[in-house]
């Protein structure tokens, strides 16, 4: 290629990137130190989202007593507020991730959900808490699709599975820290009133929301100052991938391949019932059935979530590569099936485990097992998908998880407890029924996904 031809080609690439000025001239940063730093920031953002999201689960009974709610009433704050927020946010978030500056959208989202979390602590009524929770849901809907889209541009195909797993593992650090922080705030409520006079009139559960929420605003400024928007690339083919799909082209592409995408989203929906339904009622189960104090529940569940959840997510790609070296194909899907079988078995064991120690062990097994599929399901979705569609597909991915997981998981467990057993102490058996059935259905869906995943990879590799 002549020098003149090379210059012309470079100018052509620059002309095709009007939405993100400056990126077309930037050097590739795949797998560099800058990419790993950005991954660390994205992981912290995802952890922060889970801190704000999961804190509610530790303080179920104090909020119920304060606002005079039933288990079913409370489940609507846990589930419906988030689900309705995600349904509204989906088309906007997914589209923004594919056509806009993703870093800037993420900065705004972090600031908004942090403020809404603090507003949860200011709530004195059911409706006020519901709408503050709704605000958290709308803004947190951004972090997953934007994070997935950015990571697949920051890293090569070889490094992307590990990077995605690190990103997904961060949710367990966030969930665990939220329980630890919540337990600390509850145990230190009296001292905090003396140190921070404006908190003196608030109940401990309200303090927890404010203390956990407000630091996120400062973190959003750090993201703005230090994270760079990368150039968009095709992950499988390694070339620049700048062509934006119209809305009509987007939905035509997804519809033509619905057999693949609906099965992935169906599997993540079943996993969502377990991942989002079980933790919503685990603190209540341990407090009601085993008599463990809320502070101890927070510390222990927090440690288990961090250790077992993060280990499970990071173990997923390792197990997939191990099976690949042994000659298996579509190993990502096969490892997800193994993880779902394990999480179903452990969830069923929770109410039957002897004593609180046995329950914590079964919970650790369940969290490790449902950590295994989390990163791999993202890889299964993202690898065969064009760059400019990764945001919308990731948005639907998290939407199905939230819609079914939060919409059915906590409420189904609560309704079985209220309507079938009629005894709050039986919530552990409700967890076993709902999570066991969801795991089995997920395995069946994944078994039918294998041939479609093979065809999608082959189609993407030749384009």
Helices and strands as residue ranges (DSSP letters): H 3-15, H 33-58, H 60-67, H 71-78, H 80-99, H 102-120, H 126-154, H 157-187, H 189-195, G 197-199, H 204-213, H 215-226, H 247-256, H 258-290, H 294-304, I 305-309, H 310-325, H 331-349, G 350-352, H 355-383, G 387-389, H 390-404, I 405-409, H 410-415, I 416-421, G 424-426, H 427-462
